[in-house]
Amino acid sequence: MTDTPLVSILTPVYNTVAYLAECIEGVRAQTYRNFEYVIVDNCSTDGSLEVAEQYAAKDPRIRVVRNSEFLEQLANLNAALGYASPAAKYVKYALSDDVLFPDCVAKLVEVAELEPAAGLVGAYYFFGEHLGGAGVPRHLQRIDGRYACRLMLVDRKYMVGSPTSVLYRADVLRARRPCFTPGSLHADTELAYEIMLQHDLGFAHQVLSFIRTDNVSISSSVKDFRPNLLDRLIVTERYADKALKAEEATRVRDAVRQEYFRYLAGQLLGRRPRRFWEYHRAGLASVGLTPRVRDLLPGVLRELARLALDPLSTVQRVVLALRPHSAAEAESDRLPTLRPAPHETARPPLRD
């Protein structure tokens, strides 16, 4: 490329001093040179701001902004976008505990420049020790956005990773305010779907970023709650009707609901903290769903049958249930309130 467009690289920061230097070094090592780098400190108290300022003092491409008041994570992601240069053609997030590999921006921009119909560009990425991003045929660097949605909904391919692993076309993000929906449990996933319903997906067939999984984050704090299963339910409810033909949308939605409620039913017989139920109840409420007795009963019966065939496991559960515990733990273990199913013979698909 002879004409290299400006890329705004954004790093929202809150108390990630243990990883921030590695993140910043990854950005500084980019082989692509025409970028600005904005680090937005969200009132950190652990020295993150000082680390960012030390780097800014020796690299003129780095600008540090400190929020005047603490913002929730998604609000901070949205606020960071406001600091991107109006001249930037592309926006690239580098989340403060992740790492961009040296050719990351160059390869993503290369695809974006060759494929102007792509609203965002993904690539392979390491998710901890696992490789993610598979799904786009090797011989293609752009696929229809709705087809990409179908691959994610039906074939469970996930080509868009996190904000660290993709490049956004700046005018696409500027047309959406806020970009990341406040209160959403999986706002980056939903943003990707919204973009791909209107634009194509570009893809660079190389491993270009590392997404950390051993850190403390919103995602890691609920990793034992099957967040990916809830994520699949939410995006299916929101986007199946928009991306799929009616018959396929119904089939996929019914299968995902069945899988999800089977899992939830199994958790009714275990000791789950109150936060578990609050997390899932909030996710269901975000798409207008409430767990109903008729949804959970088949899964409960299956689990009871399994326990009957596994007496040792049953005894262990009973002993655990009878173990003395504090009033606070008892409150934490309280099961969610379920409402009986209405007597209608069929329930129409839920829509936004």
N, C-alpha and C positions, 0 to 999 in steps of 0.2 A: 504494500500500500504506500502510495506517495503522499497522500493527504490523510493524516491521522486525526480523527475527531477527538475532541476533549471528552474524557471520562471522569465523572465525579465518583471517587471511592469514599464511602461513608462507613465510619466505625462508631456506633453508639456504645458507650462504656458505662458500666456501673460495677465497681468493686471487682474487677478481674485483673488485679495487678499481677497475679501469678502467671497469666498467659498473655498479657497485653504486649509486652516487648516482642514476643514471637510473632504475634499478629502484625505489628507495625513493621518488623523486619521483612515479613513476607510481602507486604505492600511495597516497601522500598526496593525490593529485589526484582520487581516486575520488569520484564524485558520491554514491555510497552511503556513509552516515556511520556506521552501527552496525557497526563492525568493530574488532577488536584486531589488532595487527601484531607478530608475533614473528619476530625475526631471530636465527637460530642460527648462530653463528660456529664453524667447524670447525677451530680452531687456525690461523687464517690468519697469514701472515707478511709480508703485503704492505701492511698498513695498512687492510684491509677492516674490522677490528674498530673502529678509530678512527673511520672514516666512519660506521659504524652507530651508535656511541655519540654522535657529534655530533648526529645526527638525533634520537636518543632523548631527548637533553637538551632539545630544543625542541618535542617532540610527545609528549604523554602517552599516546597510543595505541600508541606503539612500545616494545617491551620487547626488550632484547638479552640473549641467553643465549650463554655461551661453553662449548663442550665441554671437559671436563677432559682428554680425550685425543682424538687424531685418529680419525675414523671413516671407513670407506669410504663412497662416495657414497650408495648405497642405504640403508645403516645410518643415515646422517645424515638422509635423507628420512624414515625411520621415526621417528628420535629427535625430529625437529621436530614430528611429530604429537603426541607425548607432552606438548608444551608448550601445545597448544591448550586453550582454556578448556572445561571440562565443560559450560558453558552454551551453547557454540556449536552452532548448528543446521547450519551449513555450514562446510566447510574449503576454502580457496582457496590453492593454491601460487602464488607469484610467484618463479620461479627467478631467481637473482641476476644473470644476464646477459640476462634478458628484460624486457619492458615490458608492463604492463597499460594499456590505453587508458582514459580517464576513466569511461566508462559500463560498463566490463567487469563489475564486481561487481553493479551495479544490474540490468543486463539478465539476467545469469545467475540471480540470485536471483529476479527476477520470473518467469522461466520455472519455476524450481524450486518456487516457491510455488503456481503455477497447476497444476503437474503433480506431485503428490506421489508418483506411482508411479515417477518418474524417480530412479534412483540416482545419476546424474551428469548434468551439463548441459554440452554443448559449444557451440561457436560457430565462425564463420570466424576464421582467424588468418593473419597473415603469417609465412611460414617463409623468412626472408631476404627476398628480393624476390618470392617466389612466394606465391600465395594458396592456403591449404589449408582443409580442412573440408567440402568439397562432398559431398553425398550424401543429406541429408535433404530430402524434397520441400518446396518453398517454403511450401506452405499448412499444413504441420504443424510443431508445436513439441514433439511427443513421438512417438516410434515405439517399437514393441515391441523389447525388448532383443535377442531372438534374431534378429529381422529385421535389426537394426543389425549384429549379428555376421555375418549372411549378406552384407549389403552390403559389408562389409570383406573377407570371405573370397572371395566369388565375383566381385563387381563391382569390387573393389579401391578402394572408396571409403574415406576415412579421416577420420572426423568427430570424432575425439577428441584429435588433436594431441598435446600433452604436458601434464604437470601444470599448466603455466602457462595453458593455453587452456581448461581445464575447471573446473567447480565440483563438488565432491563433497558428498554428503549425509553429515554427520558420523557419524551412527549406522551408516551402511553401512561406513565406514572403521573405526570402533571395533569392529565385529564381525569384522574381519580383522586379525589380528596375527601376523606383520608384514604390513603392507599391500603393500609393495614386496618381492618375493621376493629375498632375498640371493643373489648369484651369477648372477642372471638377466641376460642381455644386453639384454633389452628389457622391463624390469619394468613400466614405465608402460603399455605396450601390453597386457601380460598382465593387469594389474590392471583395465584397462578391459573386457576380455573377461569376466573373472570377475564383475565387477559387472553387465554387461549380460546375462549368462546368468540372472541372478536378478531384475533390475530393468529398467525401461525407460530409454531414452535421451532426455533433453530436449535441445532445441536452440534457440539464439537466432540468428536469421538476420541477424547483424551481424558486422563484423570488430572483434574486441574485444581482441586481443593481438598482440604481436610476439615471435617466437621467433628468437633470434640464431643465425646459422650461421657467422659468420666468427671465432668465438672458439675458444679451446683448450678442448676438453671430451672426454669419453669418446666421444661420437658423432663429433666432428670428427677425432679421432685415427685412426678407422677408416673415414673417408668414402670412401677409395679401395678399400675391400674389399667394396663392394656390401652394406652392412649392411641396407638395406631388403629385399634379396632373401633374406638369411638370416632376417631378421625374419619375412618372409612364410612361409618354410618352417616356422619354429618355431611360429608361431601356427596354421598349418594343421594341423600334426601334433598340437598340443595341443587345438584347439578344433573342428576340422571335424566330428568324430564327435558332439560335444556340441551343435553349433548347426545341423547340416544333416541332411537325410534320408540314409540309408545310401548310396544310389546316387550322390547328388550329392557326398557327402563323399568317396567313393572317386575320383570323377572329378576333383574339385578337387585332392585330395592327389596323385594321379598326375601331373597337369599341372604342379603346383608343383615336385614332385620332379624331373620331367624338365627343367624350365627351370633349376632350381638346379644340377643335376649337369652340365648342358650348359655352364653358365658355369664351374663348377669345373674341368671337363675342359679348357676353353680355357686356363685359368691354368697347367695343368701344363706347357705348352709355352713359357711365358714365365718371366721372372725375377721371382719373387715372394719377398719376405722371409719368413723363418721365422715372423715374427709373423702374417703373413697366414694361414698354414696353422694356426697355433695358435688363432687367432681362430675360424676356420671349424670346426676340429675340436672346439673347446669348444662351439660352438653346436649342432653335430650331436649331440654326446654328451649335451647337455641334454635331447634328445628321443629318446635311445636309438638314434641312427643312426650308422653308420660308412660313409665312402665306400668303395664296392666296385668292383672292376675292371669288373664288368658294368654298373655305373651310369655309369662314366666313359668306357668304351670308345667308345660311339657319338659322344660329343662330341669325343673325341680324333681319331677318324677324320674327322669333319666338318672339324675345324680343319686337319688335315693336307691334306685335299683343297683347302681354301681357300688354304693356303699354296702348294700346287702350282700354283694358278692365279694366284698373285701373287708371282712370283719376287723382285721387289725387296724386298718385305717379308720374305721368307724369308732373303735375304742379310743384311739388317739384323739379323735375329734371330740369325743364326749369328755375325756379327761381334761382337754384344753378348755372346753366350755365350762367345766365345773371348777376350774382353778380360781381361787379367790383373786379378785382384783379390785382396784379402787373405784370409787364412785365416778371419777373422771374417765376411767377406762370403760366403765359400764355405759356412760353417756356416749363415748366414742364408738362403742360397738353396736349402738342402736341401729336396727334395720330401718330401711326407708318405708314410709307409708305408701301402700299401694291402693289404688282404687279399683273396684270391680269393673269388668268390661261391660259396656252397654250392651243391649240386647239386639243391636242391629246385625243383620246377616252378613253384611260386607262393609268394609271400611274403605273409603276412597283414598287414593294416594294423597299424602300431604304435600303441599306446595308452598313456596315462599309467597 
